[in-house]
Amino acid sequence: MSLLAGFGIGFLVYSVVSGNTVVTQPIAAGTASKNADIVAEASEETPPVAAAVDTYTVPADEPRMIKIDSLNINARVRSMGINSINAIAAPVNIHDSGWYNGSAKPGTNGAVFIDGHASGTTRKGLFAYIDTLKDGNMVSIERGDGQVLNYKVVHVDTVSKDSVDMGKVLSTFDGAAEGLNMMTCTGTWLPEQKTYDKRAIVYTVRVS
């Protein structure tokens, strides 16, 4: 299983060098993505230096950092939009996560959606092991204004890359008021398609 250009997102496709693209339209709800086979070109594998993380800023009501203690994750959250092929862009650096800025903002009703890479060309990515999360594990989001919101894992799903339902992924689990959903690639590497054959999706609900 190769880690070639390993993006970890499957249908969440990187297409711009900037971490900020303009959302032109949401991906249609209730349908599987048509872009599942397109590889995302994560071009950076060097972890950001501490100073860059400490001084990283975002608007007050947007997610700045994501923390998952059980996986030793404490990473920046980049604002990501929709690219030219109508797919959600993924971060350039495999050590960053990406918030789809067409999804909910932390602290508002709806589902915050965050993606991350499972791998790069030579090393594992930030979300390589989110499929190992268990019900009850905690995830926290720090907003730009310093407020920390806490979420509890309530469901972990693994599906075929061709069966991803964006309506479900962009919705809260079981009708919860506020949630945070995360996704990355997993499964077997498909050399010809330059992606993995499955997607790991983690659903959480806000608890504080």
TORBATOR-387355 format. One record per residue: residue in one letter; y, x, z of N, C-alpha, C in turn. Coordinates in steps of 0.05 Angstrom, whole numbers, padded with zeros to 5 digits, always signed. Example, Ala and Ser with C-alpha at 12.3 -4.5 7.8 and 13.67 -1.06 7.14 Angstrom:
REM TORBATOR-387355
a-00114+00264+00156-00090+00246+00156-00066+00264+00156s-00045+00257+00142-00021+00273+00143+00001+00258+00157
REM end
This chain:
REM TORBATOR-387355
m-00024+00017+00000+00000+00000+00000+00025+00018+00000s+00039+00017-00021+00063+00034-00024+00086+00022-00009l+00105+00040-00001+00130+00032+00011+00152+00034-00010l+00145+00037-00035+00165+00041-00056+00187+00020-00055a+00212+00030-00052+00236+00013-00052+00232-00010-00034g+00215-00008-00015+00204-00030-00001+00224-00048+00010f+00230-00066+00000+00250-00081+00012+00238-00098+00033g+00235-00111+00044+00223-00127+00064+00231-00155+00061i+00244-00163+00040+00254-00191+00040+00240-00208+00019g+00229-00197-00001+00216-00214-00021+00237-00228-00038f+00242-00253-00032+00260-00268-00049+00289-00263-00041l+00294-00249-00019+00322-00243-00011+00330-00217-00024v+00344-00219-00046+00347-00196-00064+00374-00182-00061y+00373-00156-00058+00397-00140-00058+00407-00136-00086s+00433-00140-00090+00444-00135-00117+00471-00122-00117v+00482-00117-00093+00509-00105-00092+00509-00083-00072v+00527-00063-00076+00529-00041-00057+00544-00050-00032s+00563-00067-00035+00578-00078-00012+00560-00096+00004g+00565-00097+00031+00550-00115+00047+00563-00143+00048n+00583-00148+00032+00596-00174+00032+00599-00184+00004t+00585-00206-00002+00588-00219-00028+00597-00247-00023v+00607-00260-00044+00618-00287-00041+00596-00307-00046v+00594-00326-00028+00574-00348-00032+00585-00367-00054t+00570-00369-00075+00579-00387-00096+00565-00414-00094q+00540-00414-00086+00525-00439-00082+00501-00433-00065p+00492-00452-00049+00468-00447-00032+00443-00449-00049i+00421-00436-00041+00396-00440-00054+00386-00468-00048a+00375-00481-00068+00367-00509-00065+00347-00512-00042a+00353-00532-00025+00336-00538-00002+00310-00550-00012g+00289-00545+00003+00263-00558-00002+00248-00547-00025t+00257-00525-00036+00242-00513-00059+00235-00484-00053a+00213-00475-00065+00206-00447-00062+00224-00431-00080s+00232-00407-00071+00250-00390-00087+00236-00382-00113k+00252-00380-00134+00242-00371-00159+00246-00341-00162n+00257-00328-00142+00263-00300-00143+00245-00282-00126a+00222-00293-00119+00205-00279-00100+00194-00253-00110d+00194-00249-00136+00181-00225-00147+00201-00203-00153i+00226-00207-00147+00246-00187-00154+00251-00168-00131v+00248-00142-00136+00250-00123-00115+00279-00118-00107a+00284-00116-00081+00310-00109-00070+00312-00079-00068e+00334-00068-00077+00337-00039-00078+00352-00029-00053a+00337-00027-00031+00349-00016-00007+00352+00014-00011s+00377+00023-00013+00382+00051-00021+00387+00070+00002e+00390+00060+00026+00396+00077+00048+00375+00075+00070e+00365+00099+00078+00345+00100+00099+00354+00115+00124t+00378+00127+00123+00388+00142+00146+00399+00123+00167p+00389+00125+00192+00399+00107+00213+00429+00111+00217p+00444+00091+00222+00473+00094+00227+00478+00109+00253v+00498+00126+00253+00504+00141+00278+00515+00122+00299a+00513+00129+00324+00521+00112+00346+00550+00103+00344a+00567+00122+00335+00596+00115+00333+00601+00093+00312a+00586+00094+00291+00589+00073+00270+00580+00046+00280v+00560+00046+00297+00551+00020+00309+00571+00010+00330d+00580+00029+00346+00599+00021+00368+00625+00010+00357t+00634+00020+00335+00660+00012+00324+00657-00010+00302y+00633-00019+00297+00629-00039+00277+00641-00066+00286t+00657-00078+00269+00670-00103+00276+00665-00124+00255v+00665-00150+00264+00663-00173+00247+00682-00194+00258p+00688-00215+00243+00704-00237+00254+00692-00248+00280a+00709-00259+00297+00702-00267+00324+00677-00285+00325d+00675-00304+00305+00654-00324+00307+00629-00317+00290e+00627-00292+00280+00605-00284+00264+00586-00265+00280p+00561-00263+00272+00543-00245+00287+00549-00216+00281r+00551-00200+00302+00556-00171+00300+00531-00154+00304m+00515-00161+00324+00492-00146+00331+00468-00165+00337i+00444-00156+00330+00420-00170+00337+00403-00152+00355k+00392-00163+00376+00376-00148+00395+00350-00162+00401i+00328-00147+00398+00301-00158+00404+00288-00137+00421d+00289-00140+00447+00279-00119+00466+00249-00113+00461s+00233-00134+00456+00204-00129+00453+00197-00112+00429l+00216-00109+00410+00211-00092+00386+00230-00068+00385n+00245-00064+00407+00264-00042+00409+00284-00043+00386i+00294-00067+00380+00313-00071+00359+00341-00076+00371n+00360-00061+00363+00388-00066+00370+00405-00056+00346a+00412-00075+00328+00422-00067+00302+00445-00084+00293r+00460-00073+00274+00483-00087+00263+00473-00110+00246v+00490-00131+00244+00485-00153+00227+00507-00154+00205r+00499-00150+00181+00517-00150+00158+00520-00178+00146s+00544-00185+00138+00548-00211+00125+00539-00209+00096m+00521-00227+00088+00510-00226+00061+00513-00253+00048g+00518-00252+00021+00522-00277+00006+00501-00281-00015i+00508-00295-00036+00490-00301-00058+00496-00283-00081n+00476-00272-00093+00481-00254-00116+00480-00268-00143s+00481-00253-00164+00484-00265-00191+00459-00281-00200i+00437-00277-00187+00413-00292-00195+00406-00314-00174n+00427-00321-00158+00424-00343-00139+00404-00337-00117a+00402-00312-00109+00385-00305-00086+00403-00293-00064i+00393-00295-00040+00408-00285-00017+00406-00254-00018a+00428-00241-00016+00428-00212-00016+00417-00201+00010a+00405-00177+00009+00395-00163+00032+00411-00138+00038p+00410-00127+00062+00426-00104+00068+00419-00079+00052v+00438-00061+00048+00432-00037+00034+00416-00018+00051n+00422-00017+00077+00409+00002+00095+00385-00012+00109i+00362+00000+00109+00338-00012+00120+00340-00015+00150h+00360-00002+00163+00363-00004+00192+00383-00026+00200d+00395-00040+00180+00413-00062+00185+00398-00088+00180s+00409-00110+00192+00400-00137+00185+00422-00150+00169g+00415-00173+00157+00435-00187+00141+00436-00217+00149w+00460-00226+00155+00465-00255+00160+00474-00268+00135y+00459-00289+00127+00467-00305+00104+00492-00321+00112n+00515-00315+00100+00539-00328+00109+00543-00356+00099g+00522-00367+00086+00521-00395+00080+00505-00410+00100s+00494-00396+00120+00479-00409+00141+00498-00413+00165a+00487-00425+00187+00504-00431+00210+00515-00405+00223k+00537-00408+00237+00548-00386+00253+00537-00390+00281p+00532-00368+00296+00522-00370+00323+00540-00387+00341g+00528-00405+00355+00543-00423+00372+00551-00449+00360t+00543-00453+00335+00548-00479+00321+00521-00492+00315n+00522-00518+00310+00497-00532+00303+00485-00521+00277g+00459-00520+00275+00446-00510+00252+00431-00484+00257a+00420-00473+00235+00404-00449+00237+00419-00425+00227v+00422-00405+00244+00431-00378+00235+00408-00366+00220f+00413-00355+00196+00391-00342+00181+00397-00312+00178i+00378-00296+00187+00380-00266+00186+00356-00254+00173d+00360-00237+00153+00339-00223+00140+00340-00193+00147g+00318-00179+00142+00317-00150+00146+00295-00138+00130h+00297-00113+00125+00276-00099+00109+00252-00092+00126a+00228-00094+00113+00203-00085+00126+00199-00056+00122s+00210-00045+00100+00206-00016+00094+00226-00007+00074g+00228+00020+00073+00243+00033+00052+00224+00049+00035t+00234+00069+00022+00217+00086+00005+00198+00103+00021t+00207+00112+00044+00192+00132+00060+00187+00124+00089r+00199+00102+00098+00196+00095+00126+00198+00065+00130k+00190+00057+00154+00190+00028+00161+00219+00019+00164g+00223-00007+00158+00250-00019+00161+00253-00033+00188l+00276-00044+00192+00283-00056+00218+00265-00079+00226f+00257-00095+00206+00241-00119+00212+00211-00115+00206a+00202-00090+00206+00174-00085+00199+00153-00099+00217y+00161-00105+00241+00141-00117+00260+00149-00144+00271i+00168-00158+00258+00175-00184+00269+00152-00204+00268d+00132-00199+00251+00110-00217+00249+00092-00215+00274t+00097-00195+00291+00082-00192+00316+00095-00206+00340l+00119-00218+00336+00132-00232+00357+00115-00256+00366k+00117-00263+00391+00101-00285+00402+00120-00307+00413d+00110-00331+00415+00125-00352+00427+00135-00344+00454g+00161-00348+00459+00172-00340+00485+00187-00314+00484n+00182-00297+00464+00198-00272+00462+00227-00280+00457m+00245-00262+00466+00274-00268+00465+00288-00252+00443v+00308-00264+00431+00325-00251+00411+00354-00258+00419s+00371-00238+00419+00399-00244+00426+00418-00235+00403i+00439-00250+00400+00460-00244+00380+00486-00240+00395e+00499-00218+00389+00526-00213+00399+00546-00220+00376r+00565-00237+00382+00585-00245+00362+00607-00224+00362g+00625-00228+00342+00648-00210+00340+00666-00210+00364d+00666-00233+00378+00684-00235+00402+00670-00226+00427g+00646-00215+00425+00632-00205+00448+00613-00225+00462q+00615-00250+00454+00597-00270+00466+00568-00264+00458v+00550-00266+00477+00521-00262+00472+00507-00289+00474l+00491-00295+00453+00476-00320+00452+00446-00312+00452n+00430-00327+00467+00402-00320+00470+00384-00342+00458y+00364-00333+00444+00345-00350+00430+00317-00343+00437k+00300-00364+00438+00272-00360+00445+00254-00366+00421v+00235-00348+00415+00217-00352+00393+00199-00376+00399v+00198-00394+00379+00181-00418+00382+00160-00421+00361h+00162-00405+00340+00141-00407+00319+00144-00383+00301v+00121-00371+00293+00120-00349+00274+00101-00357+00252d+00110-00355+00227+00095-00364+00205+00092-00341+00184t+00070-00340+00170+00066-00322+00148+00057-00339+00124v+00072-00337+00102+00066-00353+00078+00066-00335+00054s+00054-00345+00032+00055-00332+00007+00084-00330-00003k+00090-00308-00016+00118-00305-00026+00126-00327-00046d+00106-00340-00058+00112-00361-00077+00113-00388-00064s+00110-00389-00038+00110-00415-00024+00132-00417-00003v+00152-00400-00005+00174-00401+00014+00191-00426+00008d+00195-00442+00029+00211-00466+00027+00238-00461+00039m+00259-00457+00023+00285-00450+00033+00297-00472+00050g+00290-00497+00044+00300-00519+00061+00291-00516+00090k+00265-00508+00093+00254-00504+00120+00266-00479+00133v+00268-00458+00117+00277-00432+00128+00306-00434+00137l+00322-00451+00124+00350-00453+00131+00356-00477+00150s+00335-00487+00162+00338-00510+00181+00327-00501+00208t+00337-00515+00229+00327-00509+00256+00299-00519+00259f+00284-00507+00277+00256-00514+00280+00253-00540+00297d+00238-00559+00286+00232-00583+00301+00257-00599+00309g+00278-00597+00293+00302-00612+00298+00320-00602+00321a+00317-00578+00329+00334-00567+00351+00363-00566+00341a+00381-00568+00360+00410-00567+00353+00418-00541+00342e+00410-00519+00355+00417-00492+00347+00393-00474+00345g+00392-00458+00324+00369-00440+00321+00377-00415+00307l+00358-00396+00306+00361-00371+00292+00334-00366+00278n+00334-00364+00252+00310-00358+00236+00312-00331+00223m+00290-00316+00224+00290-00289+00212+00267-00287+00192m+00270-00270+00172+00249-00267+00152+00248-00238+00141t+00224-00230+00134+00220-00204+00121+00194-00206+00105c+00187-00184+00091+00162-00183+00076+00139-00174+00094t+00115-00181+00087+00091-00171+00100+00068-00174+00081g+00044-00166+00089+00021-00169+00073+00014-00145+00056t+00005-00150+00031-00004-00129+00013+00017-00122-00007w+00021-00096-00013+00040-00087-00033+00030-00093-00061l+00047-00105-00077+00040-00111-00105+00055-00091-00123p+00042-00069-00132+00056-00048-00146+00071-00058-00171e+00059-00075-00187+00071-00084-00211+00096-00101-00206q+00096-00116-00184+00118-00133-00178+00138-00120-00159k+00129-00097-00147+00146-00082-00129+00156-00099-00105t+00137-00113-00094+00143-00129-00070+00116-00134-00056y+00118-00146-00032+00094-00154-00017+00087-00182-00024d+00062-00190-00018+00052-00216-00026+00058-00238-00006k+00068-00231+00018+00072-00252+00038+00100-00248+00051r+00109-00269+00064+00134-00268+00079+00129-00277+00108a+00139-00261+00126+00138-00268+00155+00164-00282+00162i+00162-00305+00174+00185-00321+00182+00183-00327+00212v+00205-00321+00226+00205-00326+00255+00227-00347+00261y+00218-00368+00275+00237-00390+00282+00243-00388+00312t+00268-00390+00319+00276-00390+00347+00295-00412+00353v+00298-00420+00378+00318-00440+00386+00335-00427+00408r+00360-00436+00408+00379-00425+00428+00373-00436+00455v+00373-00418+00475+00368-00426+00503+00391-00421+00521s+00410-00404+00513+00434-00400+00530+00456-00386+00513
REM end
